[in-house]
Amino acid sequence: MATGSDSVPASGNSFSPAAEGGMTVKECETMIQRSLRTPSVKFLREHLQKSGCNIAPTFIKAVNCDQRMSGGYVRGEGIVVCSNYMNIQDEVNQVVIHELIHAYDDCRAANLDWSNCAHHACSEIRAGHLSGDCHYKRELLRGFVKIRGHEQECVRRRVMKSLANNPYCSEAAAKDAMEAVWDTCYNDTKPFDRAP
């Protein structure tokens, strides 16, 4: 669904089990407008603009998705939020934040190549870590119960799930790429001073 250059998945959030009912595109558009007023989304949009990437009013849009995913970032087009897999405001906020981190990475790295497993893995690590996707409460709702190390385990699991959609990354190549860039990318919290 989401693509970088050459029709390569730039990002695609997998949906949460609770997101099967969905909402209309219009309802989702209203929730996207609300998410634009949240501190994290405002902060990321401001830093995208400071990095020289202007965001048009249509940069983030709601669509019905064929693939079972919550959203994605498309280089040169913007962010899509899959309304048919969203149920509540928090889900929309999370997708918007996650995908804005991909957009920020794409903006600040002139040579980011979404077909390169290491580049894709790095942006997924950052988005998973910095967006709150792997917060303890969200993991509990997904059915993952682990007290210690849950956040890094969750980020790894979600990176592998996203890279599975990249036709240039076999499972072995995806795992190797993720491990190779893990420390650098997990510790890169830009534009935040530290992980939120």
MARTI-354825 format. One record per residue (C-alpha): residue number from 1; residue in three letters; x, y, z. Coordinates in steps of 0.05 Angstrom, whole numbers, plus 32768, in hexadecimal, padded with zeros to 4 digits. Example, Ala and Ser with C-alpha at 12.3 -4.5 7.8 and 13.67 -1.06 7.14 Angstrom:
<atoms>
<atom><num>1</num><residu>ala</residu><east>80F6</east><north>7FA6</north><up>809C</up></atom>
<atom><num>2</num><residu>ser</residu><east>8111</east><north>7FEB</north><up>808F</up></atom>
</atoms>
This chain:
<atoms>
<atom><num>1</num><residu>met</residu><east>8000</east><north>8000</north><up>8000</up></atom>
<atom><num>2</num><residu>ala</residu><east>8032</east><north>8035</north><up>8016</up></atom>
<atom><num>3</num><residu>thr</residu><east>806C</east><north>803E</north><up>7FE7</up></atom>
<atom><num>4</num><residu>gly</residu><east>80AE</east><north>8062</north><up>7FE2</up></atom>
<atom><num>5</num><residu>ser</residu><east>80D0</east><north>8068</north><up>7F9F</up></atom>
<atom><num>6</num><residu>asp</residu><east>80C9</east><north>802F</north><up>7F6D</up></atom>
<atom><num>7</num><residu>ser</residu><east>8089</east><north>8015</north><up>7F8F</up></atom>
<atom><num>8</num><residu>val</residu><east>80AD</east><north>7FFD</north><up>7FCD</up></atom>
<atom><num>9</num><residu>pro</residu><east>8087</east><north>7FFD</north><up>800F</up></atom>
<atom><num>10</num><residu>ala</residu><east>80A1</east><north>8038</north><up>8036</up></atom>
<atom><num>11</num><residu>ser</residu><east>8077</east><north>8028</north><up>8071</up></atom>
<atom><num>12</num><residu>gly</residu><east>8039</east><north>8005</north><up>8084</up></atom>
<atom><num>13</num><residu>asn</residu><east>801F</east><north>7FFF</north><up>80C9</up></atom>
<atom><num>14</num><residu>ser</residu><east>8000</east><north>7FBC</north><up>80D6</up></atom>
<atom><num>15</num><residu>phe</residu><east>7FBB</east><north>7FC3</north><up>80F4</up></atom>
<atom><num>16</num><residu>ser</residu><east>7FA8</east><north>7FB2</north><up>813B</up></atom>
<atom><num>17</num><residu>pro</residu><east>7F77</east><north>7F79</north><up>8146</up></atom>
<atom><num>18</num><residu>ala</residu><east>7F44</east><north>7FA9</north><up>8162</up></atom>
<atom><num>19</num><residu>ala</residu><east>7F44</east><north>7FD1</north><up>8121</up></atom>
<atom><num>20</num><residu>glu</residu><east>7F17</east><north>7FA2</north><up>80F9</up></atom>
<atom><num>21</num><residu>gly</residu><east>7ED6</east><north>7FCB</north><up>80FB</up></atom>
<atom><num>22</num><residu>gly</residu><east>7EF1</east><north>800A</north><up>80DC</up></atom>
<atom><num>23</num><residu>met</residu><east>7ED3</east><north>804D</north><up>80CE</up></atom>
<atom><num>24</num><residu>thr</residu><east>7EBF</east><north>8076</north><up>8091</up></atom>
<atom><num>25</num><residu>val</residu><east>7EF2</east><north>80A1</north><up>806D</up></atom>
<atom><num>26</num><residu>lys</residu><east>7ECC</east><north>80DF</north><up>8084</up></atom>
<atom><num>27</num><residu>glu</residu><east>7ECF</east><north>80C9</north><up>80CD</up></atom>
<atom><num>28</num><residu>cys</residu><east>7F19</east><north>80BB</north><up>80C6</up></atom>
<atom><num>29</num><residu>glu</residu><east>7F26</east><north>80FE</north><up>80A5</up></atom>
<atom><num>30</num><residu>thr</residu><east>7F07</east><north>811F</north><up>80E2</up></atom>
<atom><num>31</num><residu>met</residu><east>7F35</east><north>80F7</north><up>8110</up></atom>
<atom><num>32</num><residu>ile</residu><east>7F71</east><north>8109</north><up>80E5</up></atom>
<atom><num>33</num><residu>gln</residu><east>7F60</east><north>8153</north><up>80EF</up></atom>
<atom><num>34</num><residu>arg</residu><east>7F5D</east><north>8147</north><up>813A</up></atom>
<atom><num>35</num><residu>ser</residu><east>7FA0</east><north>8123</north><up>8139</up></atom>
<atom><num>36</num><residu>leu</residu><east>7FBF</east><north>8161</north><up>8117</up></atom>
<atom><num>37</num><residu>arg</residu><east>7FB3</east><north>8186</north><up>8158</up></atom>
<atom><num>38</num><residu>thr</residu><east>7FD9</east><north>8154</north><up>8184</up></atom>
<atom><num>39</num><residu>pro</residu><east>801D</east><north>8169</north><up>819F</up></atom>
<atom><num>40</num><residu>ser</residu><east>8045</east><north>8131</north><up>817E</up></atom>
<atom><num>41</num><residu>val</residu><east>8025</east><north>813B</north><up>8139</up></atom>
<atom><num>42</num><residu>lys</residu><east>802F</east><north>8187</north><up>813D</up></atom>
<atom><num>43</num><residu>phe</residu><east>8078</east><north>817C</north><up>8152</up></atom>
<atom><num>44</num><residu>leu</residu><east>8086</east><north>814C</north><up>8118</up></atom>
<atom><num>45</num><residu>arg</residu><east>8064</east><north>8178</north><up>80E4</up></atom>
<atom><num>46</num><residu>glu</residu><east>808B</east><north>81B4</north><up>80FD</up></atom>
<atom><num>47</num><residu>his</residu><east>80CD</east><north>818D</north><up>80F6</up></atom>
<atom><num>48</num><residu>leu</residu><east>80BB</east><north>8174</north><up>80B1</up></atom>
<atom><num>49</num><residu>gln</residu><east>80B2</east><north>81BC</north><up>809B</up></atom>
<atom><num>50</num><residu>lys</residu><east>80F3</east><north>81D1</north><up>80BE</up></atom>
<atom><num>51</num><residu>ser</residu><east>8115</east><north>819A</north><up>8096</up></atom>
<atom><num>52</num><residu>gly</residu><east>80FC</east><north>81B9</north><up>8056</up></atom>
<atom><num>53</num><residu>cys</residu><east>80C1</east><north>818B</north><up>8049</up></atom>
<atom><num>54</num><residu>asn</residu><east>8081</east><north>81B1</north><up>8041</up></atom>
<atom><num>55</num><residu>ile</residu><east>8041</east><north>818C</north><up>8053</up></atom>
<atom><num>56</num><residu>ala</residu><east>8005</east><north>819B</north><up>8028</up></atom>
<atom><num>57</num><residu>pro</residu><east>7FC0</east><north>8199</north><up>8048</up></atom>
<atom><num>58</num><residu>thr</residu><east>7FB4</east><north>8157</north><up>8023</up></atom>
<atom><num>59</num><residu>phe</residu><east>7FF5</east><north>8137</north><up>803D</up></atom>
<atom><num>60</num><residu>ile</residu><east>7FCE</east><north>810A</north><up>806D</up></atom>
<atom><num>61</num><residu>lys</residu><east>7F8F</east><north>80EA</north><up>8053</up></atom>
<atom><num>62</num><residu>ala</residu><east>7F5D</east><north>80B5</north><up>8065</up></atom>
<atom><num>63</num><residu>val</residu><east>7F51</east><north>807C</north><up>8034</up></atom>
<atom><num>64</num><residu>asn</residu><east>7F32</east><north>8037</north><up>8033</up></atom>
<atom><num>65</num><residu>cys</residu><east>7F6A</east><north>8005</north><up>802D</up></atom>
<atom><num>66</num><residu>asp</residu><east>7F69</east><north>7FC1</north><up>800B</up></atom>
<atom><num>67</num><residu>gln</residu><east>7FA4</east><north>7FA8</north><up>8034</up></atom>
<atom><num>68</num><residu>arg</residu><east>7F9B</east><north>7F9B</north><up>807E</up></atom>
<atom><num>69</num><residu>met</residu><east>7FC5</east><north>7FD4</north><up>8097</up></atom>
<atom><num>70</num><residu>ser</residu><east>7FB9</east><north>8013</north><up>80BE</up></atom>
<atom><num>71</num><residu>gly</residu><east>7FDD</east><north>8043</north><up>8090</up></atom>
<atom><num>72</num><residu>gly</residu><east>801B</east><north>8054</north><up>806B</up></atom>
<atom><num>73</num><residu>tyr</residu><east>804A</east><north>808A</north><up>8050</up></atom>
<atom><num>74</num><residu>val</residu><east>8051</east><north>8093</north><up>8005</up></atom>
<atom><num>75</num><residu>arg</residu><east>808E</east><north>80BB</north><up>7FEE</up></atom>
<atom><num>76</num><residu>gly</residu><east>8078</east><north>80F8</north><up>7FC7</up></atom>
<atom><num>77</num><residu>glu</residu><east>802F</east><north>80EF</north><up>7FD9</up></atom>
<atom><num>78</num><residu>gly</residu><east>8028</east><north>80EE</north><up>8025</up></atom>
<atom><num>79</num><residu>ile</residu><east>8007</east><north>80C4</north><up>805A</up></atom>
<atom><num>80</num><residu>val</residu><east>7FCA</east><north>8099</north><up>8055</up></atom>
<atom><num>81</num><residu>val</residu><east>7FA1</east><north>8082</north><up>8090</up></atom>
<atom><num>82</num><residu>cys</residu><east>7F77</east><north>8044</north><up>8083</up></atom>
<atom><num>83</num><residu>ser</residu><east>7F33</east><north>8059</north><up>809D</up></atom>
<atom><num>84</num><residu>asn</residu><east>7F16</east><north>8013</north><up>8096</up></atom>
<atom><num>85</num><residu>tyr</residu><east>7F49</east><north>7FFA</north><up>80CA</up></atom>
<atom><num>86</num><residu>met</residu><east>7F42</east><north>8033</north><up>80FB</up></atom>
<atom><num>87</num><residu>asn</residu><east>7F10</east><north>8035</north><up>8134</up></atom>
<atom><num>88</num><residu>ile</residu><east>7F27</east><north>806A</north><up>8166</up></atom>
<atom><num>89</num><residu>gln</residu><east>7F4C</east><north>80AC</north><up>8168</up></atom>
<atom><num>90</num><residu>asp</residu><east>7F89</east><north>808D</north><up>818A</up></atom>
<atom><num>91</num><residu>glu</residu><east>7F93</east><north>805E</north><up>814F</up></atom>
<atom><num>92</num><residu>val</residu><east>7F90</east><north>8097</north><up>811D</up></atom>
<atom><num>93</num><residu>asn</residu><east>7FC1</east><north>80C0</north><up>8147</up></atom>
<atom><num>94</num><residu>gln</residu><east>7FF2</east><north>8086</north><up>814A</up></atom>
<atom><num>95</num><residu>val</residu><east>7FF0</east><north>807B</north><up>80FF</up></atom>
<atom><num>96</num><residu>val</residu><east>7FFA</east><north>80C5</north><up>80F0</up></atom>
<atom><num>97</num><residu>ile</residu><east>8036</east><north>80CA</north><up>8120</up></atom>
<atom><num>98</num><residu>his</residu><east>8056</east><north>8089</north><up>8107</up></atom>
<atom><num>99</num><residu>glu</residu><east>804F</east><north>809E</north><up>80BE</up></atom>
<atom><num>100</num><residu>leu</residu><east>8067</east><north>80E6</north><up>80CC</up></atom>
<atom><num>101</num><residu>ile</residu><east>80A8</east><north>80C7</north><up>80E7</up></atom>
<atom><num>102</num><residu>his</residu><east>80B1</east><north>80A3</north><up>80A5</up></atom>
<atom><num>103</num><residu>ala</residu><east>80A3</east><north>80E4</north><up>8080</up></atom>
<atom><num>104</num><residu>tyr</residu><east>80D6</east><north>8107</north><up>80AC</up></atom>
<atom><num>105</num><residu>asp</residu><east>810A</east><north>80D1</north><up>809E</up></atom>
<atom><num>106</num><residu>asp</residu><east>80FC</east><north>80D6</north><up>8053</up></atom>
<atom><num>107</num><residu>cys</residu><east>8103</east><north>8122</north><up>8056</up></atom>
<atom><num>108</num><residu>arg</residu><east>8144</east><north>8125</north><up>807E</up></atom>
<atom><num>109</num><residu>ala</residu><east>8168</east><north>80ED</north><up>805A</up></atom>
<atom><num>110</num><residu>ala</residu><east>8174</east><north>8101</north><up>8012</up></atom>
<atom><num>111</num><residu>asn</residu><east>818B</east><north>80BB</north><up>8000</up></atom>
<atom><num>112</num><residu>leu</residu><east>8156</east><north>8091</north><up>8024</up></atom>
<atom><num>113</num><residu>asp</residu><east>8147</east><north>8055</north><up>7FF9</up></atom>
<atom><num>114</num><residu>trp</residu><east>8108</east><north>8030</north><up>800D</up></atom>
<atom><num>115</num><residu>ser</residu><east>811E</east><north>7FF3</north><up>7FE5</up></atom>
<atom><num>116</num><residu>asn</residu><east>815C</east><north>7FEE</north><up>8011</up></atom>
<atom><num>117</num><residu>cys</residu><east>814A</east><north>7FC0</north><up>804B</up></atom>
<atom><num>118</num><residu>ala</residu><east>8178</east><north>7FE4</north><up>807C</up></atom>
<atom><num>119</num><residu>his</residu><east>815B</east><north>8029</north><up>806B</up></atom>
<atom><num>120</num><residu>his</residu><east>8114</east><north>800F</north><up>8070</up></atom>
<atom><num>121</num><residu>ala</residu><east>8124</east><north>7FEA</north><up>80B1</up></atom>
<atom><num>122</num><residu>cys</residu><east>8143</east><north>8029</north><up>80D0</up></atom>
<atom><num>123</num><residu>ser</residu><east>8106</east><north>8053</north><up>80C2</up></atom>
<atom><num>124</num><residu>glu</residu><east>80D8</east><north>801D</north><up>80DD</up></atom>
<atom><num>125</num><residu>ile</residu><east>8102</east><north>8016</north><up>811C</up></atom>
<atom><num>126</num><residu>arg</residu><east>80FF</east><north>8061</north><up>8127</up></atom>
<atom><num>127</num><residu>ala</residu><east>80B4</east><north>8065</north><up>8119</up></atom>
<atom><num>128</num><residu>gly</residu><east>80A5</east><north>802A</north><up>8147</up></atom>
<atom><num>129</num><residu>his</residu><east>80CF</east><north>8046</north><up>817F</up></atom>
<atom><num>130</num><residu>leu</residu><east>80BD</east><north>8090</north><up>817A</up></atom>
<atom><num>131</num><residu>ser</residu><east>8073</east><north>808B</north><up>816A</up></atom>
<atom><num>132</num><residu>gly</residu><east>805B</east><north>8066</north><up>81A7</up></atom>
<atom><num>133</num><residu>asp</residu><east>8044</east><north>802B</north><up>817D</up></atom>
<atom><num>134</num><residu>cys</residu><east>8064</east><north>7FFC</north><up>81AF</up></atom>
<atom><num>135</num><residu>his</residu><east>804B</east><north>801C</north><up>81EF</up></atom>
<atom><num>136</num><residu>tyr</residu><east>803D</east><north>7FE8</north><up>8225</up></atom>
<atom><num>137</num><residu>lys</residu><east>7FF2</east><north>7FF4</north><up>8224</up></atom>
<atom><num>138</num><residu>arg</residu><east>7FEE</east><north>7FEC</north><up>81D8</up></atom>
<atom><num>139</num><residu>glu</residu><east>8015</east><north>7FAB</north><up>81DD</up></atom>
<atom><num>140</num><residu>leu</residu><east>7FE4</east><north>7F91</north><up>8212</up></atom>
<atom><num>141</num><residu>leu</residu><east>7FAA</east><north>7FA1</north><up>81E4</up></atom>
<atom><num>142</num><residu>arg</residu><east>7FCC</east><north>7F7A</north><up>81AC</up></atom>
<atom><num>143</num><residu>gly</residu><east>7FD2</east><north>7F3E</north><up>81DB</up></atom>
<atom><num>144</num><residu>phe</residu><east>801D</east><north>7F44</north><up>81E8</up></atom>
<atom><num>145</num><residu>val</residu><east>802B</east><north>7F40</north><up>8232</up></atom>
<atom><num>146</num><residu>lys</residu><east>8073</east><north>7F49</north><up>8246</up></atom>
<atom><num>147</num><residu>ile</residu><east>808E</east><north>7F75</north><up>827E</up></atom>
<atom><num>148</num><residu>arg</residu><east>80D7</east><north>7F7D</north><up>826C</up></atom>
<atom><num>149</num><residu>gly</residu><east>80F0</east><north>7F8E</north><up>8226</up></atom>
<atom><num>150</num><residu>his</residu><east>80AB</east><north>7F92</north><up>8208</up></atom>
<atom><num>151</num><residu>glu</residu><east>80B9</east><north>7FD3</north><up>81E2</up></atom>
<atom><num>152</num><residu>gln</residu><east>80F6</east><north>7FBC</north><up>81BC</up></atom>
<atom><num>153</num><residu>glu</residu><east>80D7</east><north>7F78</north><up>81AE</up></atom>
<atom><num>154</num><residu>cys</residu><east>8099</east><north>7F9B</north><up>8193</up></atom>
<atom><num>155</num><residu>val</residu><east>80C2</east><north>7FC9</north><up>8167</up></atom>
<atom><num>156</num><residu>arg</residu><east>80E9</east><north>7F8E</north><up>814B</up></atom>
<atom><num>157</num><residu>arg</residu><east>80A9</east><north>7F67</north><up>813D</up></atom>
<atom><num>158</num><residu>arg</residu><east>8088</east><north>7FA2</north><up>811A</up></atom>
<atom><num>159</num><residu>val</residu><east>80C6</east><north>7FB2</north><up>80F1</up></atom>
<atom><num>160</num><residu>met</residu><east>80C7</east><north>7F6A</north><up>80D8</up></atom>
<atom><num>161</num><residu>lys</residu><east>807D</east><north>7F6D</north><up>80C7</up></atom>
<atom><num>162</num><residu>ser</residu><east>8087</east><north>7FAD</north><up>809F</up></atom>
<atom><num>163</num><residu>leu</residu><east>80C6</east><north>7F94</north><up>807B</up></atom>
<atom><num>164</num><residu>ala</residu><east>809F</east><north>7F55</north><up>8067</up></atom>
<atom><num>165</num><residu>asn</residu><east>8078</east><north>7F83</north><up>8038</up></atom>
<atom><num>166</num><residu>asn</residu><east>80B8</east><north>7F9C</north><up>8016</up></atom>
<atom><num>167</num><residu>pro</residu><east>80C4</east><north>7F71</north><up>7FD7</up></atom>
<atom><num>168</num><residu>tyr</residu><east>810E</east><north>7F81</north><up>7FDB</up></atom>
<atom><num>169</num><residu>cys</residu><east>8116</east><north>7F63</north><up>8021</up></atom>
<atom><num>170</num><residu>ser</residu><east>8114</east><north>7F18</north><up>802E</up></atom>
<atom><num>171</num><residu>glu</residu><east>8107</east><north>7F04</north><up>8076</up></atom>
<atom><num>172</num><residu>ala</residu><east>8151</east><north>7EF6</north><up>8081</up></atom>
<atom><num>173</num><residu>ala</residu><east>8167</east><north>7F37</north><up>8060</up></atom>
<atom><num>174</num><residu>ala</residu><east>8133</east><north>7F5E</north><up>8089</up></atom>
<atom><num>175</num><residu>lys</residu><east>814B</east><north>7F3F</north><up>80CA</up></atom>
<atom><num>176</num><residu>asp</residu><east>8194</east><north>7F4B</north><up>80B9</up></atom>
<atom><num>177</num><residu>ala</residu><east>8186</east><north>7F93</north><up>80A5</up></atom>
<atom><num>178</num><residu>met</residu><east>815E</east><north>7FA0</north><up>80E5</up></atom>
<atom><num>179</num><residu>glu</residu><east>8195</east><north>7F84</north><up>8111</up></atom>
<atom><num>180</num><residu>ala</residu><east>81CC</east><north>7FAA</north><up>80EB</up></atom>
<atom><num>181</num><residu>val</residu><east>81AA</east><north>7FEE</north><up>80F5</up></atom>
<atom><num>182</num><residu>trp</residu><east>8187</east><north>7FE2</north><up>8137</up></atom>
<atom><num>183</num><residu>asp</residu><east>81B4</east><north>8008</north><up>8168</up></atom>
<atom><num>184</num><residu>thr</residu><east>81BE</east><north>8045</north><up>813C</up></atom>
<atom><num>185</num><residu>cys</residu><east>8176</east><north>804B</north><up>8127</up></atom>
<atom><num>186</num><residu>tyr</residu><east>8156</east><north>803A</north><up>816A</up></atom>
<atom><num>187</num><residu>asn</residu><east>8181</east><north>8070</north><up>818B</up></atom>
<atom><num>188</num><residu>asp</residu><east>8173</east><north>80A4</north><up>8155</up></atom>
<atom><num>189</num><residu>thr</residu><east>8139</east><north>80CC</north><up>8174</up></atom>
<atom><num>190</num><residu>lys</residu><east>813A</east><north>8108</north><up>8144</up></atom>
<atom><num>191</num><residu>pro</residu><east>8113</east><north>8135</north><up>8141</up></atom>
<atom><num>192</num><residu>phe</residu><east>8104</east><north>8125</north><up>818B</up></atom>
<atom><num>193</num><residu>asp</residu><east>8139</east><north>8131</north><up>81C0</up></atom>
<atom><num>194</num><residu>arg</residu><east>8129</east><north>80EC</north><up>81DB</up></atom>
<atom><num>195</num><residu>ala</residu><east>80F5</east><north>80B6</north><up>81CE</up></atom>
<atom><num>196</num><residu>pro</residu><east>80B0</east><north>80D2</north><up>81E2</up></atom>
</atoms>
